[in-house]
């Protein structure tokens, strides 16, 4: 019997390259089939192994998670202005970049996992990513304080607002009668301050928490190597996600 050695994703650069390869492959698949993102998600969720083999990625450990993240994000943003996954990952990182963590972040993690600060290691300051050694077991954590979560909310509101304002409404028919398309920029017909207030009222705490969880699971190599971030707790006014 011949055993195939599975490749491991060892760093963030490799993870990003795999995301780009799969995103490109899904783009090609979409062009071939003319299918909508929701249809592609449904098909490739069932036939992912064949698709990954075609891309030469079936021997990469955890690559199914990467494919699933790409498919889910495309499905979630299925509208007239779909952005590609590469730009989505960069968008997520920009929204989550709210300053560098302090020793207080480390103390909270040490307290949460009942260990010492010496067992808390910073892995990525920009993304507030830490590794906690808990009796020989490595736990990967992302942590933000209350002010930083407020900044994430503000960043998210601004991004949603700017995305809406950048869209175009195209009208190609009136009462089933075709006409030369009439195009209207949303920015020309919507009051920006009113839009900001409306978006602010829709960006709930649960939406923010869901966004952060989705972001760290889709853009961090650690979630692929060590298991997805699925645990969450509010601890001493800090929000903590961990594997």
C-alpha positions as protocol buffer text, in pm:
chain_id: "A"
residue {
  index: 1
  type: UNK
  ca { x: 0 y: 0 z: 0 }
}
residue {
  index: 2
  type: UNK
  ca { x: 130 y: 346 z: -95 }
}
residue {
  index: 3
  type: UNK
  ca { x: 71 y: 632 z: 148 }
}
residue {
  index: 4
  type: UNK
  ca { x: 68 y: 992 z: 24 }
}
residue {
  index: 5
  type: UNK
  ca { x: 232 y: 1245 z: 253 }
}
residue {
  index: 6
  type: UNK
  ca { x: -7 y: 1535 z: 305 }
}
residue {
  index: 7
  type: UNK
  ca { x: 137 y: 1883 z: 265 }
}
residue {
  index: 8
  type: UNK
  ca { x: 89 y: 2125 z: 554 }
}
residue {
  index: 9
  type: UNK
  ca { x: 16 y: 2496 z: 530 }
}
residue {
  index: 10
  type: UNK
  ca { x: 306 y: 2628 z: 734 }
}
residue {
  index: 11
  type: UNK
  ca { x: 268 y: 3005 z: 718 }
}
residue {
  index: 12
  type: UNK
  ca { x: 29 y: 3284 z: 631 }
}
residue {
  index: 13
  type: UNK
  ca { x: 187 y: 3353 z: 290 }
}
residue {
  index: 14
  type: UNK
  ca { x: 125 y: 2993 z: 183 }
}
residue {
  index: 15
  type: UNK
  ca { x: -235 y: 3015 z: 305 }
}
residue {
  index: 16
  type: UNK
  ca { x: -294 y: 3331 z: 103 }
}
residue {
  index: 17
  type: UNK
  ca { x: -147 y: 3164 z: -207 }
}
residue {
  index: 18
  type: UNK
  ca { x: -382 y: 2868 z: -166 }
}
residue {
  index: 19
  type: UNK
  ca { x: -676 y: 3107 z: -130 }
}
residue {
  index: 20
  type: UNK
  ca { x: -571 y: 3281 z: -452 }
}
residue {
  index: 21
  type: UNK
  ca { x: -535 y: 2949 z: -638 }
}
residue {
  index: 22
  type: UNK
  ca { x: -877 y: 2825 z: -528 }
}
residue {
  index: 23
  type: UNK
  ca { x: -1037 y: 3162 z: -595 }
}
residue {
  index: 24
  type: UNK
  ca { x: -892 y: 3159 z: -946 }
}
residue {
  index: 25
  type: UNK
  ca { x: -1016 y: 2803 z: -997 }
}
residue {
  index: 26
  type: UNK
  ca { x: -1367 y: 2897 z: -883 }
}
residue {
  index: 27
  type: UNK
  ca { x: -1356 y: 3197 z: -1120 }
}
residue {
  index: 28
  type: UNK
  ca { x: -1273 y: 2963 z: -1409 }
}
residue {
  index: 29
  type: UNK
  ca { x: -1550 y: 2725 z: -1303 }
}
residue {
  index: 30
  type: UNK
  ca { x: -1798 y: 3012 z: -1292 }
}
residue {
  index: 31
  type: UNK
  ca { x: -1699 y: 3120 z: -1643 }
}
residue {
  index: 32
  type: UNK
  ca { x: -1736 y: 2765 z: -1773 }
}
residue {
  index: 33
  type: UNK
  ca { x: -2073 y: 2696 z: -1616 }
}
residue {
  index: 34
  type: UNK
  ca { x: -2225 y: 3046 z: -1606 }
}
residue {
  index: 35
  type: UNK
  ca { x: -2359 y: 2944 z: -1265 }
}
residue {
  index: 36
  type: UNK
  ca { x: -2446 y: 3177 z: -979 }
}
residue {
  index: 37
  type: UNK
  ca { x: -2236 y: 3169 z: -659 }
}
residue {
  index: 38
  type: UNK
  ca { x: -2515 y: 2988 z: -472 }
}
residue {
  index: 39
  type: UNK
  ca { x: -2529 y: 2721 z: -742 }
}
residue {
  index: 40
  type: UNK
  ca { x: -2150 y: 2685 z: -742 }
}
residue {
  index: 41
  type: UNK
  ca { x: -2153 y: 2652 z: -363 }
}
residue {
  index: 42
  type: UNK
  ca { x: -2412 y: 2375 z: -382 }
}
residue {
  index: 43
  type: UNK
  ca { x: -2226 y: 2181 z: -653 }
}
residue {
  index: 44
  type: UNK
  ca { x: -1871 y: 2212 z: -524 }
}
residue {
  index: 45
  type: UNK
  ca { x: -1976 y: 2139 z: -166 }
}
residue {
  index: 46
  type: UNK
  ca { x: -2067 y: 1794 z: -296 }
}
residue {
  index: 47
  type: UNK
  ca { x: -1783 y: 1756 z: -546 }
}
residue {
  index: 48
  type: UNK
  ca { x: -1503 y: 1938 z: -367 }
}
residue {
  index: 49
  type: UNK
  ca { x: -1257 y: 1649 z: -373 }
}
residue {
  index: 50
  type: UNK
  ca { x: -1274 y: 1622 z: -752 }
}
residue {
  index: 51
  type: UNK
  ca { x: -1239 y: 2000 z: -788 }
}
residue {
  index: 52
  type: UNK
  ca { x: -934 y: 2015 z: -556 }
}
residue {
  index: 53
  type: UNK
  ca { x: -774 y: 1723 z: -740 }
}
residue {
  index: 54
  type: UNK
  ca { x: -818 y: 1910 z: -1067 }
}
residue {
  index: 55
  type: UNK
  ca { x: -632 y: 2204 z: -913 }
}
residue {
  index: 56
  type: UNK
  ca { x: -360 y: 1974 z: -780 }
}
residue {
  index: 57
  type: UNK
  ca { x: -443 y: 2061 z: -420 }
}
residue {
  index: 58
  type: UNK
  ca { x: -598 y: 1738 z: -296 }
}
residue {
  index: 59
  type: UNK
  ca { x: -279 y: 1650 z: -105 }
}
residue {
  index: 60
  type: UNK
  ca { x: -287 y: 1966 z: 113 }
}
residue {
  index: 61
  type: UNK
  ca { x: -403 y: 1918 z: 471 }
}
residue {
  index: 62
  type: UNK
  ca { x: -700 y: 2139 z: 559 }
}
residue {
  index: 63
  type: UNK
  ca { x: -750 y: 2262 z: 203 }
}
residue {
  index: 64
  type: UNK
  ca { x: -1121 y: 2167 z: 221 }
}
residue {
  index: 65
  type: UNK
  ca { x: -1166 y: 2445 z: 478 }
}
residue {
  index: 66
  type: UNK
  ca { x: -1013 y: 2696 z: 237 }
}
residue {
  index: 67
  type: UNK
  ca { x: -1247 y: 2588 z: -43 }
}
residue {
  index: 68
  type: UNK
  ca { x: -1547 y: 2604 z: 189 }
}
residue {
  index: 69
  type: UNK
  ca { x: -1455 y: 2957 z: 305 }
}
residue {
  index: 70
  type: UNK
  ca { x: -1420 y: 3079 z: -55 }
}
residue {
  index: 71
  type: UNK
  ca { x: -1753 y: 2926 z: -155 }
}
residue {
  index: 72
  type: UNK
  ca { x: -1937 y: 3061 z: 150 }
}
residue {
  index: 73
  type: UNK
  ca { x: -1811 y: 3417 z: 105 }
}
residue {
  index: 74
  type: UNK
  ca { x: -1908 y: 3416 z: -262 }
}
residue {
  index: 75
  type: UNK
  ca { x: -2252 y: 3285 z: -169 }
}
residue {
  index: 76
  type: UNK
  ca { x: -2297 y: 3551 z: 101 }
}
residue {
  index: 77
  type: UNK
  ca { x: -2209 y: 3840 z: -126 }
}
residue {
  index: 78
  type: UNK
  ca { x: -2411 y: 3725 z: -425 }
}
residue {
  index: 79
  type: UNK
  ca { x: -2536 y: 4054 z: -567 }
}
residue {
  index: 80
  type: UNK
  ca { x: -2468 y: 4288 z: -858 }
}
residue {
  index: 81
  type: UNK
  ca { x: -2129 y: 4389 z: -732 }
}
residue {
  index: 82
  type: UNK
  ca { x: -1943 y: 4077 z: -621 }
}
residue {
  index: 83
  type: UNK
  ca { x: -1591 y: 4135 z: -495 }
}
residue {
  index: 84
  type: UNK
  ca { x: -1331 y: 3861 z: -529 }
}
residue {
  index: 85
  type: UNK
  ca { x: -1205 y: 3668 z: -229 }
}
residue {
  index: 86
  type: UNK
  ca { x: -860 y: 3824 z: -233 }
}
residue {
  index: 87
  type: UNK
  ca { x: -1003 y: 4172 z: -190 }
}
residue {
  index: 88
  type: UNK
  ca { x: -1249 y: 4038 z: 69 }
}
residue {
  index: 89
  type: UNK
  ca { x: -961 y: 3904 z: 281 }
}
residue {
  index: 90
  type: UNK
  ca { x: -781 y: 4237 z: 263 }
}
residue {
  index: 91
  type: UNK
  ca { x: -1105 y: 4414 z: 352 }
}
residue {
  index: 92
  type: UNK
  ca { x: -1147 y: 4197 z: 660 }
}
residue {
  index: 93
  type: UNK
  ca { x: -793 y: 4263 z: 778 }
}
residue {
  index: 94
  type: UNK
  ca { x: -834 y: 4639 z: 734 }
}
residue {
  index: 95
  type: UNK
  ca { x: -1155 y: 4641 z: 937 }
}
residue {
  index: 96
  type: UNK
  ca { x: -993 y: 4437 z: 1214 }
}
residue {
  index: 97
  type: UNK
  ca { x: -677 y: 4648 z: 1229 }
}
residue {
  index: 98
  type: UNK
  ca { x: -759 y: 4872 z: 1526 }
}
residue {
  index: 99
  type: UNK
  ca { x: -420 y: 4924 z: 1686 }
}
residue {
  index: 100
  type: UNK
  ca { x: -172 y: 4699 z: 1863 }
}
residue {
  index: 101
  type: UNK
  ca { x: -258 y: 4493 z: 2172 }
}
residue {
  index: 102
  type: UNK
  ca { x: -105 y: 4571 z: 2512 }
}
residue {
  index: 103
  type: UNK
  ca { x: 9 y: 4371 z: 2813 }
}
residue {
  index: 104
  type: UNK
  ca { x: -352 y: 4394 z: 2936 }
}
residue {
  index: 105
  type: UNK
  ca { x: -458 y: 4167 z: 2651 }
}
residue {
  index: 106
  type: UNK
  ca { x: -201 y: 3910 z: 2761 }
}
residue {
  index: 107
  type: UNK
  ca { x: -311 y: 3936 z: 3126 }
}
residue {
  index: 108
  type: UNK
  ca { x: -673 y: 3875 z: 3031 }
}
residue {
  index: 109
  type: UNK
  ca { x: -577 y: 3566 z: 2831 }
}
residue {
  index: 110
  type: UNK
  ca { x: -362 y: 3439 z: 3117 }
}
residue {
  index: 111
  type: UNK
  ca { x: -654 y: 3487 z: 3357 }
}
residue {
  index: 112
  type: UNK
  ca { x: -907 y: 3328 z: 3121 }
}
residue {
  index: 113
  type: UNK
  ca { x: -699 y: 3013 z: 3079 }
}
residue {
  index: 114
  type: UNK
  ca { x: -572 y: 3012 z: 3437 }
}
residue {
  index: 115
  type: UNK
  ca { x: -205 y: 3036 z: 3344 }
}
residue {
  index: 116
  type: UNK
  ca { x: 79 y: 3290 z: 3363 }
}
residue {
  index: 117
  type: UNK
  ca { x: 159 y: 3572 z: 3121 }
}
residue {
  index: 118
  type: UNK
  ca { x: 479 y: 3386 z: 3041 }
}
residue {
  index: 119
  type: UNK
  ca { x: 269 y: 3120 z: 2868 }
}
residue {
  index: 120
  type: UNK
  ca { x: 102 y: 3378 z: 2640 }
}
residue {
  index: 121
  type: UNK
  ca { x: 285 y: 3443 z: 2311 }
}
residue {
  index: 122
  type: UNK
  ca { x: 199 y: 3713 z: 2055 }
}
residue {
  index: 123
  type: UNK
  ca { x: 189 y: 3573 z: 1700 }
}
residue {
  index: 124
  type: UNK
  ca { x: 44 y: 3862 z: 1499 }
}
residue {
  index: 125
  type: UNK
  ca { x: 6 y: 4200 z: 1670 }
}
residue {
  index: 126
  type: UNK
  ca { x: -194 y: 4357 z: 1386 }
}
residue {
  index: 127
  type: UNK
  ca { x: -462 y: 4090 z: 1412 }
}
residue {
  index: 128
  type: UNK
  ca { x: -438 y: 4049 z: 1791 }
}
residue {
  index: 129
  type: UNK
  ca { x: -347 y: 3682 z: 1751 }
}
residue {
  index: 130
  type: UNK
  ca { x: -192 y: 3498 z: 2046 }
}
residue {
  index: 131
  type: UNK
  ca { x: -90 y: 3145 z: 2138 }
}
residue {
  index: 132
  type: UNK
  ca { x: -153 y: 3024 z: 2493 }
}
residue {
  index: 133
  type: UNK
  ca { x: 28 y: 2718 z: 2622 }
}
residue {
  index: 134
  type: UNK
  ca { x: -220 y: 2541 z: 2849 }
}
residue {
  index: 135
  type: UNK
  ca { x: -42 y: 2245 z: 3014 }
}
residue {
  index: 136
  type: UNK
  ca { x: 133 y: 2153 z: 2690 }
}
residue {
  index: 137
  type: UNK
  ca { x: -166 y: 2224 z: 2465 }
}
residue {
  index: 138
  type: UNK
  ca { x: -146 y: 2521 z: 2228 }
}
residue {
  index: 139
  type: UNK
  ca { x: -458 y: 2736 z: 2213 }
}
residue {
  index: 140
  type: UNK
  ca { x: -481 y: 3007 z: 1946 }
}
residue {
  index: 141
  type: UNK
  ca { x: -670 y: 3320 z: 2047 }
}
residue {
  index: 142
  type: UNK
  ca { x: -787 y: 3650 z: 1899 }
}
residue {
  index: 143
  type: UNK
  ca { x: -873 y: 3919 z: 2154 }
}
residue {
  index: 144
  type: UNK
  ca { x: -1010 y: 4275 z: 2141 }
}
residue {
  index: 145
  type: UNK
  ca { x: -1104 y: 4510 z: 2423 }
}
residue {
  index: 146
  type: UNK
  ca { x: -1430 y: 4708 z: 2438 }
}
residue {
  index: 147
  type: UNK
  ca { x: -1285 y: 5017 z: 2267 }
}
residue {
  index: 148
  type: UNK
  ca { x: -1134 y: 4809 z: 1987 }
}
residue {
  index: 149
  type: UNK
  ca { x: -1466 y: 4635 z: 1928 }
}
residue {
  index: 150
  type: UNK
  ca { x: -1621 y: 4981 z: 1899 }
}
residue {
  index: 151
  type: UNK
  ca { x: -1361 y: 5072 z: 1638 }
}
residue {
  index: 152
  type: UNK
  ca { x: -1435 y: 4753 z: 1446 }
}
residue {
  index: 153
  type: UNK
  ca { x: -1802 y: 4850 z: 1446 }
}
residue {
  index: 154
  type: UNK
  ca { x: -1718 y: 5199 z: 1313 }
}
residue {
  index: 155
  type: UNK
  ca { x: -1493 y: 5051 z: 1042 }
}
residue {
  index: 156
  type: UNK
  ca { x: -1764 y: 4808 z: 941 }
}
residue {
  index: 157
  type: UNK
  ca { x: -2031 y: 5078 z: 921 }
}
residue {
  index: 158
  type: UNK
  ca { x: -1806 y: 5298 z: 708 }
}
residue {
  index: 159
  type: UNK
  ca { x: -1724 y: 5010 z: 473 }
}
residue {
  index: 160
  type: UNK
  ca { x: -2088 y: 4911 z: 428 }
}
residue {
  index: 161
  type: UNK
  ca { x: -2184 y: 5272 z: 368 }
}
residue {
  index: 162
  type: UNK
  ca { x: -1911 y: 5329 z: 109 }
}
residue {
  index: 163
  type: UNK
  ca { x: -1997 y: 5002 z: -69 }
}
residue {
  index: 164
  type: UNK
  ca { x: -2363 y: 5106 z: -97 }
}
residue {
  index: 165
  type: UNK
  ca { x: -2272 y: 5452 z: -225 }
}
residue {
  index: 166
  type: UNK
  ca { x: -2044 y: 5302 z: -490 }
}
residue {
  index: 167
  type: UNK
  ca { x: -2321 y: 5087 z: -643 }
}
residue {
  index: 168
  type: UNK
  ca { x: -2521 y: 5165 z: -955 }
}
residue {
  index: 169
  type: UNK
  ca { x: -2891 y: 5101 z: -1014 }
}
residue {
  index: 170
  type: UNK
  ca { x: -2948 y: 4992 z: -1375 }
}
residue {
  index: 171
  type: UNK
  ca { x: -3303 y: 4997 z: -1519 }
}
residue {
  index: 172
  type: UNK
  ca { x: -3334 y: 4808 z: -1848 }
}
residue {
  index: 173
  type: UNK
  ca { x: -3710 y: 4786 z: -1886 }
}
residue {
  index: 174
  type: UNK
  ca { x: -4034 y: 4959 z: -1789 }
}
residue {
  index: 175
  type: UNK
  ca { x: -4352 y: 4751 z: -1766 }
}
residue {
  index: 176
  type: UNK
  ca { x: -4173 y: 4469 z: -1953 }
}
residue {
  index: 177
  type: UNK
  ca { x: -4074 y: 4709 z: -2234 }
}
residue {
  index: 178
  type: UNK
  ca { x: -3698 y: 4710 z: -2297 }
}
residue {
  index: 179
  type: UNK
  ca { x: -3520 y: 5043 z: -2301 }
}
residue {
  index: 180
  type: UNK
  ca { x: -3164 y: 5163 z: -2320 }
}
residue {
  index: 181
  type: UNK
  ca { x: -3040 y: 5104 z: -1964 }
}
residue {
  index: 182
  type: UNK
  ca { x: -3085 y: 5397 z: -1729 }
}
residue {
  index: 183
  type: UNK
  ca { x: -2804 y: 5405 z: -1473 }
}
residue {
  index: 184
  type: UNK
  ca { x: -2817 y: 5592 z: -1144 }
}
residue {
  index: 185
  type: UNK
  ca { x: -2535 y: 5615 z: -892 }
}
residue {
  index: 186
  type: UNK
  ca { x: -2662 y: 5554 z: -540 }
}
residue {
  index: 187
  type: UNK
  ca { x: -2435 y: 5834 z: -423 }
}
residue {
  index: 188
  type: UNK
  ca { x: -2637 y: 6078 z: -637 }
}
residue {
  index: 189
  type: UNK
  ca { x: -2975 y: 5991 z: -490 }
}
residue {
  index: 190
  type: UNK
  ca { x: -2906 y: 5901 z: -125 }
}
residue {
  index: 191
  type: UNK
  ca { x: -2824 y: 6139 z: 158 }
}
residue {
  index: 192
  type: UNK
  ca { x: -2497 y: 6018 z: 310 }
}
residue {
  index: 193
  type: UNK
  ca { x: -2575 y: 6114 z: 670 }
}
residue {
  index: 194
  type: UNK
  ca { x: -2916 y: 5944 z: 655 }
}
residue {
  index: 195
  type: UNK
  ca { x: -2755 y: 5633 z: 509 }
}
residue {
  index: 196
  type: UNK
  ca { x: -2494 y: 5631 z: 787 }
}
residue {
  index: 197
  type: UNK
  ca { x: -2764 y: 5643 z: 1054 }
}
residue {
  index: 198
  type: UNK
  ca { x: -2960 y: 5364 z: 886 }
}
residue {
  index: 199
  type: UNK
  ca { x: -2655 y: 5138 z: 848 }
}
residue {
  index: 200
  type: UNK
  ca { x: -2557 y: 5209 z: 1210 }
}
residue {
  index: 201
  type: UNK
  ca { x: -2897 y: 5090 z: 1329 }
}
residue {
  index: 202
  type: UNK
  ca { x: -2854 y: 4763 z: 1137 }
}
residue {
  index: 203
  type: UNK
  ca { x: -2502 y: 4677 z: 1253 }
}
residue {
  index: 204
  type: UNK
  ca { x: -2588 y: 4487 z: 1569 }
}
residue {
  index: 205
  type: UNK
  ca { x: -2352 y: 4333 z: 1822 }
}
residue {
  index: 206
  type: UNK
  ca { x: -2435 y: 3985 z: 1693 }
}
residue {
  index: 207
  type: UNK
  ca { x: -2351 y: 4090 z: 1337 }
}
residue {
  index: 208
  type: UNK
  ca { x: -2015 y: 4229 z: 1451 }
}
residue {
  index: 209
  type: UNK
  ca { x: -1930 y: 3910 z: 1641 }
}
residue {
  index: 210
  type: UNK
  ca { x: -2030 y: 3699 z: 1342 }
}
residue {
  index: 211
  type: UNK
  ca { x: -1819 y: 3917 z: 1111 }
}
residue {
  index: 212
  type: UNK
  ca { x: -1509 y: 3890 z: 1330 }
}
residue {
  index: 213
  type: UNK
  ca { x: -1548 y: 3512 z: 1360 }
}
residue {
  index: 214
  type: UNK
  ca { x: -1589 y: 3472 z: 985 }
}
residue {
  index: 215
  type: UNK
  ca { x: -1294 y: 3701 z: 919 }
}
residue {
  index: 216
  type: UNK
  ca { x: -1045 y: 3524 z: 1145 }
}
residue {
  index: 217
  type: UNK
  ca { x: -1155 y: 3183 z: 1020 }
}
residue {
  index: 218
  type: UNK
  ca { x: -1115 y: 3283 z: 655 }
}
residue {
  index: 219
  type: UNK
  ca { x: -791 y: 3480 z: 667 }
}
residue {
  index: 220
  type: UNK
  ca { x: -572 y: 3319 z: 932 }
}
residue {
  index: 221
  type: UNK
  ca { x: -350 y: 3021 z: 857 }
}
residue {
  index: 222
  type: UNK
  ca { x: -371 y: 2920 z: 1224 }
}
residue {
  index: 223
  type: UNK
  ca { x: -738 y: 2832 z: 1189 }
}
residue {
  index: 224
  type: UNK
  ca { x: -644 y: 2588 z: 912 }
}
residue {
  index: 225
  type: UNK
  ca { x: -353 y: 2427 z: 1095 }
}
residue {
  index: 226
  type: UNK
  ca { x: -489 y: 2404 z: 1448 }
}
residue {
  index: 227
  type: UNK
  ca { x: -864 y: 2396 z: 1406 }
}
residue {
  index: 228
  type: UNK
  ca { x: -1119 y: 2665 z: 1338 }
}
residue {
  index: 229
  type: UNK
  ca { x: -1199 y: 2943 z: 1584 }
}
residue {
  index: 230
  type: UNK
  ca { x: -1530 y: 2832 z: 1732 }
}
residue {
  index: 231
  type: UNK
  ca { x: -1510 y: 2926 z: 2102 }
}
residue {
  index: 232
  type: UNK
  ca { x: -1606 y: 3271 z: 2226 }
}
residue {
  index: 233
  type: UNK
  ca { x: -1633 y: 3447 z: 2561 }
}
residue {
  index: 234
  type: UNK
  ca { x: -1663 y: 3797 z: 2702 }
}
residue {
  index: 235
  type: UNK
  ca { x: -1404 y: 3819 z: 2981 }
}
residue {
  index: 236
  type: UNK
  ca { x: -1325 y: 4133 z: 3181 }
}
residue {
  index: 237
  type: UNK
  ca { x: -1470 y: 4358 z: 2906 }
}
residue {
  index: 238
  type: UNK
  ca { x: -1259 y: 4178 z: 2642 }
}
residue {
  index: 239
  type: UNK
  ca { x: -1395 y: 3971 z: 2353 }
}
residue {
  index: 240
  type: UNK
  ca { x: -1198 y: 3649 z: 2303 }
}
residue {
  index: 241
  type: UNK
  ca { x: -1220 y: 3386 z: 2029 }
}
residue {
  index: 242
  type: UNK
  ca { x: -1011 y: 3070 z: 2044 }
}
residue {
  index: 243
  type: UNK
  ca { x: -958 y: 2735 z: 1873 }
}
